[in-house]
Amino acid sequence: MPSQLALDFNRVRIRAVEIDGTLKAPRVTAFAAADIRAHGDEDPEDIATRALAEMIKSQKLTRDPAACALDSYSCTFRELDLPFSQDDQIVKVLKFEAENHLPLVDIDDVVVDYQPIGQPREGSHLLVMAYEKAAARTKFGIMDRSGVDPFFADLHLNALYGALRQLGVFAQTELESDEEEADDSPEPSLPTLVIECDHDVTHLLVVDGDRLLGARAIRLGARTLGAEEPIPEPANLNPDGDGEADEDDDELVILDMEEDDDTELVGEGSAPRILATKDFFARLNREVQRTLFPLGLSDERPRVLMLGPALQEEAFQQRIQVELGREVEVLRPFDLVEHDLDPDIADQANAEGAAALGVALRLLGSEASRVDFRQEDLRFAKRFDQLKVPLSFLAVAAFLVAFLFFLVNMKEYLILKQELDDAAYVAVTTYQEYGSDEKILNDYRNRSRPPRRLVDDIRKELKDTRDDLASSLGREGSIPRVPSGLNILHELILAIDSHLGQLGRLELNNIELDLNKDQPVFKLKGKVLDPGKIDILMRALRENEYVAEVESSKVTGGKDGRVEFQSLQANLTEECAVPRGRKRR
């Protein structure tokens, strides 16, 4: 699997972890951290952008794929109970329910997500997290200007829990007993308390087995005044172990981040030290008790795991142990994965890179954390950014298809245009022989009339000329065409023939057609089998369009038993008559 980049933001530092391999066999290839504190009138976003870009360039870190963890300082936390536990049901009501628990927060200005906490129960108990959209956009803008497009945006608190859970830290917790039990039954597990003293926020996690019981992000932090320089050794703590430092000792000082960032530096010009209020450790102890009490663990002695930049100083660790009154283990999460880090860089990564490591493991497929603040309007932007490359290729492909379509149509257009020009030339050549309108010829020479319109005009004029000539010659138009006598005779015989099946044997001795009278007539003389056949013959004649009426004939009996009709006359219509002075052709 190619290398992937995980970033972790807080207000003064950016940490980066580069990882490859698989979730079962992860391998950290690089760790880096950069200071992003503003000095004077410098723009914090410009400083962070420049620091991130320089860190990526100097360490030769990959930029894609990538993900990030946002700082907990800009997040508001609330606990919420719901009567169901399915994710799809929770998502539908989460924002509405969270709005009722965040009266001082405009719900449209935050992105809301959740993490299930507490022991299994009917329904669900959630840690609801509302992160400021403006702060999230600032972080995304810093990454975008540095060439990083994160797939998701976890929260530092959740990424820390995800890293330790995925690395199996909580599964190693066991109840310590001074006396071995007689039976071989498995020993119950103790809850684990994780304390991370970061520069601006102290994170607390309470875990039973690997289930998160409680989580807090307290705006109480410790930070060094110099990013890379060591902190001087503190004076010896009271050997009596009462947790009190000598009154004259001001070497060990802790910064309470609930105060403003413009707190004056102690010992200006000397080696950097940790600046603090006197009650830092006492306040930390109170917050720990406040975290354990609602969980019913205030009387328990959970295993305490600590990490954070301040723990790089042994004196800080000793003071924490004295104040909490219990043994403290320092976590080294990077020692639980394969890595190629130098010892000094590994110490720094173990101290402050756990959340970045959690993001990196999630990139490899870990499901220990489900939080993603790149959602709603921020998620839509992310999805579009992820589709930029395929959309670009699709746009190029669409352009090529459109261009080829244009070329094909242009070629067909040129062929049709040439055909029209040729047709116009042939039409004009013909028109010169039969036409007389010089305007059409001039329009063709000057190209002032489109070829198709020119051909249509020539065709129309030649058709009109032909019709006039045809009318003048009597072929059509004003001189009507007279029907032929042979045509009339043919139609009358066909009318009789169509009824021949009903007539039976028919003998015609005489056929007479006279069209020169005022009333044209058609006469027949012949024999049929019986008188009824004569009626059939008369009906056959009446059905012809040229017959106006049929007169009855004189009937006599023949020698052979047949009936003889002497003169069966059919008067024809007036259109069959020949006008006077003309002869029938």
C-alpha positions as CSV (number, residue, x, y, z in Angstrom):
1,M,0.0,0.0,0.0
2,P,1.4,3.5,-0.8
3,S,2.3,5.9,1.9
4,Q,-0.5,7.9,3.5
5,L,-0.3,11.2,5.5
6,A,-2.0,11.9,8.8
7,L,-2.1,15.4,10.4
8,D,-3.0,16.5,13.9
9,F,-3.7,20.2,14.6
10,N,-3.8,22.1,17.8
11,R,-3.5,25.9,18.3
12,V,0.3,25.9,18.4
13,R,1.5,22.8,16.7
14,I,1.0,20.6,13.7
15,R,2.1,17.0,13.9
16,A,2.4,14.7,10.9
17,V,2.7,10.9,10.6
18,E,3.5,9.1,7.3
19,I,2.4,5.4,7.3
20,D,2.3,2.5,4.9
21,G,1.6,-1.2,5.1
22,T,-1.7,-2.7,6.3
23,L,-3.8,-2.5,9.4
24,K,-2.4,-5.8,10.6
25,A,1.2,-4.8,9.9
26,P,1.4,-0.9,9.9
27,R,4.7,0.7,9.4
28,V,5.5,4.4,10.3
29,T,8.0,5.9,7.9
30,A,8.2,9.4,9.2
31,F,7.1,11.8,12.0
32,A,7.4,15.5,12.0
33,A,6.0,18.5,14.0
34,A,6.0,22.2,13.3
35,D,5.4,25.2,15.6
36,I,2.6,27.5,14.2
37,R,2.4,30.1,17.0
38,A,2.0,33.6,15.6
39,H,4.4,36.4,16.8
40,G,3.5,40.1,16.5
41,D,1.2,41.0,13.6
42,E,1.7,37.9,11.6
43,D,-1.4,36.1,10.2
44,P,-1.7,32.8,12.0
45,E,-3.2,31.1,8.9
46,D,-0.2,32.2,6.8
47,I,2.2,31.0,9.4
48,A,0.4,27.6,9.6
49,T,0.3,27.2,5.9
50,R,3.9,28.0,5.4
51,A,4.9,25.7,8.3
52,L,2.9,22.8,7.0
53,A,4.2,23.3,3.4
54,E,7.8,23.5,4.6
55,M,7.4,20.5,6.8
56,I,6.0,18.4,4.0
57,K,8.7,19.6,1.6
58,S,11.7,19.2,4.0
59,Q,10.6,15.7,5.2
60,K,9.5,14.7,1.7
61,L,6.1,13.6,3.0
62,T,3.3,12.4,0.7
63,R,0.3,14.7,0.2
64,D,-2.3,12.1,-1.0
65,P,-4.1,10.2,0.4
66,A,-4.4,12.1,3.6
67,A,-6.6,12.7,6.7
68,C,-6.5,15.0,9.7
69,A,-7.5,15.4,13.4
70,L,-8.9,18.7,14.5
71,D,-8.0,20.3,17.8
72,S,-10.4,19.7,20.7
73,Y,-10.1,23.4,21.8
74,S,-12.7,24.5,19.3
75,C,-15.2,21.7,20.1
76,T,-18.1,21.8,22.5
77,F,-19.0,18.5,24.3
78,R,-22.3,17.3,25.7
79,E,-23.6,13.9,26.9
80,L,-26.9,12.8,25.5
81,D,-29.2,9.8,26.0
82,L,-31.4,8.4,23.2
83,P,-33.9,5.5,23.3
84,F,-32.3,3.7,20.2
85,S,-28.8,2.8,19.2
86,Q,-28.9,2.4,15.4
87,D,-26.6,4.8,13.6
88,D,-29.2,5.8,10.9
89,Q,-31.8,6.7,13.6
90,I,-29.2,8.6,15.7
91,V,-28.1,10.7,12.7
92,K,-31.7,11.7,11.9
93,V,-32.3,13.3,15.3
94,L,-28.8,14.1,16.5
95,K,-28.7,17.8,15.4
96,F,-32.2,18.5,16.7
97,E,-31.4,16.9,20.1
98,A,-28.0,18.5,20.3
99,E,-29.5,22.0,19.8
100,N,-31.5,21.6,23.0
101,H,-28.3,20.8,24.9
102,L,-26.3,23.7,23.3
103,P,-28.3,26.8,24.2
104,L,-25.2,29.1,23.7
105,V,-24.3,27.6,20.3
106,D,-25.9,28.5,17.0
107,I,-26.5,25.0,15.6
108,D,-26.1,26.3,12.0
109,D,-22.5,27.4,12.9
110,V,-21.3,24.0,14.0
111,V,-20.8,20.5,12.7
112,V,-22.2,17.8,15.0
113,D,-21.0,14.3,15.4
114,Y,-21.1,11.7,18.2
115,Q,-19.2,8.9,19.9
116,P,-21.0,6.1,21.9
117,I,-19.8,5.9,25.5
118,G,-20.7,4.1,28.7
119,Q,-21.6,0.5,29.4
120,P,-24.0,-1.4,27.1
121,R,-27.6,-0.5,27.8
122,E,-31.0,-0.2,26.2
123,G,-30.8,2.8,23.9
124,S,-27.6,4.7,23.7
125,H,-25.5,7.1,25.7
126,L,-23.6,9.5,23.4
127,L,-20.8,12.0,23.7
128,V,-22.0,14.7,21.3
129,M,-19.3,16.9,19.8
130,A,-20.1,20.3,18.1
131,Y,-17.2,21.7,16.2
132,E,-17.1,25.3,14.9
133,K,-17.5,25.4,11.1
134,A,-15.4,28.5,10.9
135,A,-12.5,26.8,12.7
136,A,-12.9,23.7,10.5
137,R,-12.8,25.8,7.3
138,T,-9.6,27.5,8.5
139,K,-7.9,24.2,9.0
140,F,-9.1,22.9,5.6
141,G,-7.9,26.1,4.0
142,I,-4.5,25.7,5.5
143,M,-4.3,22.2,4.2
144,D,-5.7,23.1,0.8
145,R,-3.1,25.8,0.3
146,S,-0.4,23.3,1.2
147,G,-1.6,20.8,-1.3
148,V,-3.3,18.4,1.1
149,D,-6.9,17.2,0.6
150,P,-8.0,15.2,3.7
151,F,-10.5,12.3,3.2
152,F,-12.0,12.8,6.7
153,A,-11.5,15.1,9.7
154,D,-11.4,13.3,13.0
155,L,-11.2,14.9,16.4
156,H,-8.0,14.8,18.5
157,L,-9.8,13.2,21.4
158,N,-11.3,10.5,19.3
159,A,-8.1,9.9,17.3
160,L,-6.2,9.4,20.6
161,Y,-8.7,6.8,21.8
162,G,-8.7,5.1,18.3
163,A,-4.9,4.8,18.3
164,L,-4.7,3.3,21.8
165,R,-7.6,0.9,21.2
166,Q,-6.3,-0.3,17.8
167,L,-2.8,-0.9,19.3
168,G,-4.3,-3.0,22.1
169,V,-3.3,-0.8,25.0
170,F,-6.5,-1.2,26.9
171,A,-6.6,-5.0,26.4
172,Q,-3.4,-5.2,28.4
173,T,-5.0,-3.8,31.5
174,E,-5.3,-6.3,34.3
175,L,-6.1,-6.1,38.0
176,E,-3.0,-6.2,40.1
177,S,-3.3,-8.2,43.3
178,D,-0.7,-8.7,46.1
179,E,-2.0,-12.1,46.8
180,E,-2.6,-14.8,44.2
181,E,-6.1,-16.3,44.2
182,A,-6.4,-20.0,44.9
183,D,-8.4,-20.8,41.8
184,D,-7.4,-20.3,38.2
185,S,-10.3,-18.1,37.3
186,P,-9.5,-15.1,35.1
187,E,-8.9,-11.9,37.0
188,P,-11.4,-9.0,36.3
189,S,-10.1,-6.0,34.4
190,L,-9.5,-2.6,35.9
191,P,-10.7,0.6,34.2
192,T,-7.9,2.6,32.5
193,L,-7.5,6.4,32.9
194,V,-5.6,8.0,30.1
195,I,-4.2,11.6,30.6
196,E,-2.7,13.5,27.7
197,C,-1.2,16.9,28.7
198,D,-1.0,18.7,25.4
199,H,0.1,22.2,24.8
200,D,-3.4,23.8,25.0
201,V,-5.8,21.1,26.2
202,T,-5.6,18.1,28.6
203,H,-7.5,15.1,27.4
204,L,-9.0,12.5,29.7
205,L,-10.2,9.0,28.7
206,V,-11.8,6.4,30.9
207,V,-11.9,3.0,29.3
208,D,-13.2,-0.3,30.6
209,G,-11.7,-3.2,28.6
210,D,-11.8,-1.4,25.2
211,R,-15.1,0.4,25.7
212,L,-15.0,4.1,26.2
213,L,-16.8,5.1,29.4
214,G,-16.1,8.8,29.5
215,A,-14.0,11.4,27.7
216,R,-13.2,15.0,28.4
217,A,-11.1,17.8,26.8
218,I,-10.2,20.3,29.5
219,R,-8.8,23.7,28.5
220,L,-5.9,23.2,30.9
221,G,-2.6,22.6,29.1
222,A,1.1,22.8,29.5
223,R,3.4,24.0,26.7
224,T,7.1,24.8,26.4
225,L,8.0,28.3,25.5
226,G,10.6,27.1,23.1
227,A,9.6,24.5,20.5
228,E,12.7,22.4,20.5
229,E,14.8,23.4,23.5
230,P,14.9,21.3,26.7
231,I,13.3,22.4,29.9
232,P,15.7,22.9,32.9
233,E,15.6,20.3,35.6
234,P,13.2,21.3,38.4
235,A,14.2,21.5,42.0
236,N,13.8,18.3,44.1
237,L,10.3,17.6,45.3
238,N,9.7,17.4,49.0
239,P,11.2,14.0,50.0
240,D,8.3,13.5,52.4
241,G,6.2,12.9,49.4
242,D,3.4,15.4,50.3
243,G,3.3,16.7,46.7
244,E,4.5,20.2,47.7
245,A,7.5,21.9,45.9
246,D,9.9,24.1,47.7
247,E,8.5,27.6,47.9
248,D,11.7,29.2,46.5
249,D,11.7,26.9,43.5
250,D,10.3,28.5,40.4
251,E,12.0,26.3,37.8
252,L,9.1,24.0,37.3
253,V,6.2,26.2,36.1
254,I,3.1,25.1,34.2
255,L,1.0,27.1,31.8
256,D,-2.7,27.2,32.5
257,M,-4.3,27.6,29.1
258,E,-7.4,29.0,30.5
259,E,-5.4,32.2,30.7
260,D,-4.9,34.2,27.6
261,D,-2.0,33.5,25.3
262,D,-0.3,36.8,26.1
263,T,0.8,35.6,29.6
264,E,4.3,37.0,30.3
265,L,7.2,34.7,30.0
266,V,9.1,33.9,33.1
267,G,12.9,34.1,33.0
268,E,13.1,36.1,29.8
269,G,16.5,35.6,28.1
270,S,17.2,32.3,29.9
271,A,16.5,28.8,28.8
272,P,12.9,28.2,28.1
273,R,10.8,26.8,30.9
274,I,7.2,25.7,31.4
275,L,5.2,28.6,32.7
276,A,2.3,27.7,35.1
277,T,0.0,28.7,37.8
278,K,0.6,27.2,41.2
279,D,-2.6,25.2,41.2
280,F,-2.1,23.4,37.9
281,F,-1.5,20.0,39.5
282,A,-4.3,20.5,42.0
283,R,-6.7,21.5,39.3
284,L,-5.7,18.5,37.2
285,N,-6.4,16.2,40.2
286,R,-9.8,17.8,40.7
287,E,-10.7,17.3,37.0
288,V,-9.7,13.7,37.2
289,Q,-11.9,13.2,40.2
290,R,-14.8,15.0,38.5
291,T,-14.4,12.7,35.5
292,L,-14.3,9.5,37.6
293,F,-17.1,10.4,40.1
294,P,-20.1,10.3,37.6
295,L,-18.8,6.9,36.5
296,G,-18.8,5.5,40.0
297,L,-15.0,5.1,39.9
298,S,-13.9,7.7,42.4
299,D,-13.1,5.0,45.0
300,E,-11.4,2.8,42.4
301,R,-7.7,2.9,41.6
302,P,-7.7,2.7,37.9
303,R,-4.5,2.1,35.9
304,V,-3.2,5.6,34.9
305,L,-1.5,6.0,31.5
306,M,0.0,9.3,30.6
307,L,1.4,10.9,27.5
308,G,1.9,14.4,26.1
309,P,4.8,16.8,25.4
310,A,5.2,17.8,29.1
311,L,6.0,14.2,30.0
312,Q,9.3,14.5,28.2
313,E,10.5,16.1,31.5
314,E,10.9,13.5,34.3
315,A,10.2,16.2,36.9
316,F,6.7,16.8,35.4
317,Q,6.0,13.1,35.6
318,Q,7.1,12.8,39.2
319,R,4.9,15.8,40.2
320,I,1.9,14.2,38.5
321,Q,2.4,11.0,40.4
322,V,2.7,12.8,43.7
323,E,-0.4,14.9,43.1
324,L,-2.6,12.0,41.9
325,G,-1.3,9.8,44.6
326,R,-1.0,6.8,42.3
327,E,1.6,5.2,40.0
328,V,1.6,6.6,36.5
329,E,2.8,4.7,33.4
330,V,4.1,6.7,30.5
331,L,2.7,5.5,27.2
332,R,4.9,5.0,24.2
333,P,2.4,4.1,21.4
334,F,5.0,4.3,18.6
335,D,6.9,1.5,20.2
336,L,3.9,-0.7,19.5
337,V,4.2,-0.4,15.7
338,E,7.1,-0.9,13.3
339,H,8.9,2.4,12.5
340,D,12.1,3.7,11.0
341,L,12.4,6.7,13.3
342,D,15.5,8.0,15.0
343,P,15.5,7.6,18.8
344,D,15.1,11.3,19.4
345,I,12.3,11.6,16.9
346,A,10.7,8.4,18.3
347,D,10.7,10.0,21.8
348,Q,9.0,13.1,20.4
349,A,6.5,11.0,18.4
350,N,5.6,9.0,21.5
351,A,5.1,12.2,23.5
352,E,2.9,14.1,21.1
353,G,2.0,12.0,18.0
354,A,-0.6,9.6,19.3
355,A,-3.6,11.4,17.8
356,A,-1.8,11.6,14.4
357,L,-1.0,7.9,14.7
358,G,-4.7,7.2,15.3
359,V,-5.6,9.1,12.1
360,A,-3.0,7.1,10.2
361,L,-4.4,3.8,11.5
362,R,-7.8,4.9,10.5
363,L,-6.5,5.6,7.0
364,L,-5.4,1.9,6.9
365,G,-8.9,0.8,7.8
366,S,-9.3,1.0,11.6
367,E,-12.9,1.5,12.8
368,A,-12.0,2.5,16.4
369,S,-13.2,6.0,15.7
370,R,-16.2,7.0,13.6
371,V,-16.1,10.8,13.9
372,D,-15.9,12.9,10.8
373,F,-16.3,16.7,10.9
374,R,-15.9,17.0,7.1
375,Q,-19.7,16.8,6.5
376,E,-22.7,18.8,5.5
377,D,-21.4,21.8,3.5
378,L,-17.8,20.9,4.3
379,R,-18.5,17.3,3.1
380,F,-20.0,18.5,-0.1
381,A,-16.8,20.5,-0.9
382,K,-14.7,17.4,0.0
383,R,-16.7,15.2,-2.4
384,F,-16.3,17.7,-5.2
385,D,-12.6,18.0,-4.5
386,Q,-12.3,14.2,-4.6
387,L,-14.0,14.2,-8.0
388,K,-12.0,16.9,-9.5
389,V,-9.6,14.6,-11.4
390,P,-12.3,12.3,-12.8
391,L,-14.5,15.3,-13.6
392,S,-11.5,16.9,-15.4
393,F,-11.0,13.7,-17.5
394,L,-14.7,13.5,-18.2
395,A,-14.7,17.1,-19.3
396,V,-11.8,16.5,-21.6
397,A,-13.4,13.4,-23.0
398,A,-16.7,15.3,-23.6
399,F,-14.8,18.0,-25.4
400,L,-13.1,15.4,-27.6
401,V,-16.4,13.8,-28.4
402,A,-18.0,17.2,-29.2
403,F,-15.0,18.1,-31.3
404,L,-15.2,14.9,-33.3
405,F,-19.0,15.3,-33.7
406,F,-18.3,18.9,-35.0
407,L,-15.8,17.6,-37.5
408,V,-18.1,14.9,-38.8
409,N,-21.0,17.4,-39.2
410,M,-18.7,20.0,-40.8
411,K,-17.6,17.4,-43.3
412,E,-21.2,16.5,-44.1
413,Y,-22.1,20.2,-44.4
414,L,-19.3,20.8,-46.9
415,I,-20.4,17.8,-49.0
416,L,-24.0,18.9,-49.0
417,K,-22.9,22.5,-49.8
418,Q,-20.9,21.2,-52.8
419,E,-23.9,19.1,-53.9
420,L,-26.1,22.2,-53.7
421,D,-23.6,24.2,-55.7
422,D,-23.5,21.5,-58.4
423,A,-27.3,21.3,-58.4
424,A,-27.5,25.1,-58.8
425,Y,-25.0,25.0,-61.7
426,V,-27.1,22.3,-63.5
427,A,-30.3,24.2,-62.8
428,V,-29.0,27.5,-64.1
429,T,-27.6,25.7,-67.2
430,T,-31.1,24.3,-67.9
431,Y,-32.7,27.6,-67.1
432,Q,-30.6,29.4,-69.6
433,E,-32.2,27.2,-72.3
434,Y,-35.8,27.5,-71.2
435,G,-36.0,30.6,-68.9
436,S,-35.9,34.3,-69.5
437,D,-35.5,35.9,-66.1
438,E,-32.1,37.7,-66.1
439,K,-32.4,38.5,-62.3
440,I,-32.0,34.8,-61.5
441,L,-28.9,34.5,-63.7
442,N,-27.4,37.7,-62.1
443,D,-28.1,36.4,-58.6
444,Y,-26.3,33.2,-59.5
445,R,-23.3,35.0,-60.9
446,N,-23.1,37.4,-57.9
447,R,-23.8,34.6,-55.3
448,S,-26.5,36.9,-53.8
449,R,-29.0,34.1,-53.6
450,P,-28.4,30.9,-51.6
451,P,-28.1,27.8,-53.9
452,R,-31.0,26.0,-52.4
453,R,-33.3,29.0,-52.8
454,L,-32.0,29.6,-56.3
455,V,-32.8,26.0,-57.3
456,D,-36.3,26.2,-55.8
457,D,-37.0,29.5,-57.7
458,I,-35.8,28.0,-61.0
459,R,-37.9,24.9,-60.4
460,K,-41.0,26.9,-59.7
461,E,-40.6,29.2,-62.7
462,L,-39.9,26.3,-65.1
463,K,-43.0,24.5,-63.7
464,D,-45.2,27.5,-64.2
465,T,-43.9,27.8,-67.8
466,R,-44.6,24.1,-68.5
467,D,-48.2,24.5,-67.1
468,D,-48.9,27.5,-69.3
469,L,-47.6,25.6,-72.4
470,A,-49.7,22.5,-71.5
471,S,-52.8,24.6,-71.1
472,S,-52.2,26.4,-74.4
473,L,-51.8,23.1,-76.2
474,G,-54.9,21.6,-74.7
475,R,-53.2,18.9,-72.8
476,E,-54.5,20.2,-69.5
477,G,-55.8,23.3,-68.0
478,S,-58.3,25.4,-70.0
479,I,-59.1,22.9,-72.8
480,P,-61.0,19.9,-71.3
481,R,-60.2,16.5,-72.4
482,V,-63.1,14.5,-74.1
483,P,-63.5,10.8,-73.2
484,S,-63.0,8.3,-76.2
485,G,-65.9,6.2,-77.6
486,L,-63.7,3.1,-77.4
487,N,-63.2,3.8,-73.7
488,I,-66.9,4.1,-73.1
489,L,-67.6,0.9,-75.0
490,H,-64.9,-0.9,-73.1
491,E,-66.3,0.2,-69.7
492,L,-69.9,-0.9,-70.7
493,I,-68.7,-4.4,-71.9
494,L,-66.7,-4.8,-68.6
495,A,-69.8,-3.9,-66.7
496,I,-71.7,-6.8,-68.5
497,D,-68.8,-9.1,-68.1
498,S,-68.7,-8.6,-64.3
499,H,-72.2,-10.1,-64.1
500,L,-71.6,-12.9,-66.5
501,G,-71.7,-15.5,-63.8
502,Q,-75.3,-14.5,-63.0
503,L,-76.3,-14.1,-66.6
504,G,-75.2,-17.5,-67.7
505,R,-75.3,-18.0,-71.5
506,L,-75.5,-14.7,-73.2
507,E,-75.7,-14.2,-77.0
508,L,-75.3,-10.7,-78.4
509,N,-76.3,-10.3,-82.0
510,N,-76.0,-6.6,-82.3
511,I,-74.1,-3.8,-80.3
512,E,-74.7,-0.1,-81.2
513,L,-73.1,3.0,-79.6
514,D,-74.2,6.4,-80.9
515,L,-72.5,9.4,-79.3
516,N,-73.5,12.0,-81.9
517,K,-77.1,12.5,-80.8
518,D,-78.2,15.0,-78.2
519,Q,-78.8,11.9,-76.1
520,P,-76.0,9.3,-76.5
521,V,-77.3,5.8,-76.4
522,F,-76.0,2.2,-76.1
523,K,-78.2,-0.5,-77.7
524,L,-78.0,-4.3,-77.5
525,K,-79.9,-7.2,-79.3
526,G,-79.5,-10.8,-78.3
527,K,-80.7,-13.9,-76.4
528,V,-80.7,-15.1,-72.8
529,L,-81.9,-18.2,-71.1
530,D,-85.0,-16.7,-69.3
531,P,-86.7,-13.3,-68.7
532,G,-85.0,-13.0,-65.3
533,K,-81.6,-12.7,-67.0
534,I,-82.7,-9.6,-68.8
535,D,-83.3,-7.9,-65.4
536,I,-79.7,-8.8,-64.4
537,L,-78.4,-7.4,-67.6
538,M,-80.2,-4.1,-67.1
539,R,-78.9,-3.9,-63.5
540,A,-75.3,-4.5,-64.7
541,L,-75.6,-1.6,-67.1
542,R,-77.2,0.8,-64.5
543,E,-74.1,0.3,-62.2
544,N,-71.8,1.8,-64.9
545,E,-70.9,5.5,-64.4
546,Y,-71.6,6.3,-68.0
547,V,-75.2,5.1,-68.0
548,A,-78.0,7.5,-66.9
549,E,-80.9,5.1,-67.3
550,V,-81.9,1.7,-69.0
551,E,-85.2,1.3,-70.9
552,S,-87.0,-2.1,-71.0
553,S,-86.9,-4.1,-74.2
554,K,-89.4,-6.1,-76.2
555,V,-89.0,-9.8,-75.4
556,T,-90.1,-12.8,-77.6
557,G,-89.6,-16.5,-77.3
558,G,-87.0,-18.2,-79.5
559,K,-87.1,-21.5,-81.3
560,D,-84.5,-23.1,-79.0
561,G,-86.4,-22.2,-75.8
562,R,-84.4,-19.1,-75.1
563,V,-85.7,-15.5,-74.6
564,E,-84.9,-13.0,-77.3
565,F,-84.7,-9.3,-76.6
566,Q,-84.9,-7.0,-79.6
567,S,-83.6,-3.6,-78.5
568,L,-82.2,-3.1,-74.9
569,Q,-81.4,0.6,-74.8
570,A,-79.2,2.4,-72.2
571,N,-79.2,6.2,-72.2
572,L,-75.7,7.5,-71.5
573,T,-74.7,10.7,-69.5
574,E,-74.3,14.0,-71.2
575,E,-70.5,14.0,-70.8
576,C,-70.4,11.1,-73.4
577,A,-72.0,13.3,-76.1
578,V,-69.8,14.8,-78.8
579,P,-70.2,18.6,-79.2
580,R,-71.7,19.7,-82.5
581,G,-69.2,20.5,-85.2
582,R,-66.7,17.9,-83.9
583,K,-66.2,14.3,-84.6
584,R,-65.4,11.6,-82.1
585,R,-61.8,10.4,-82.4
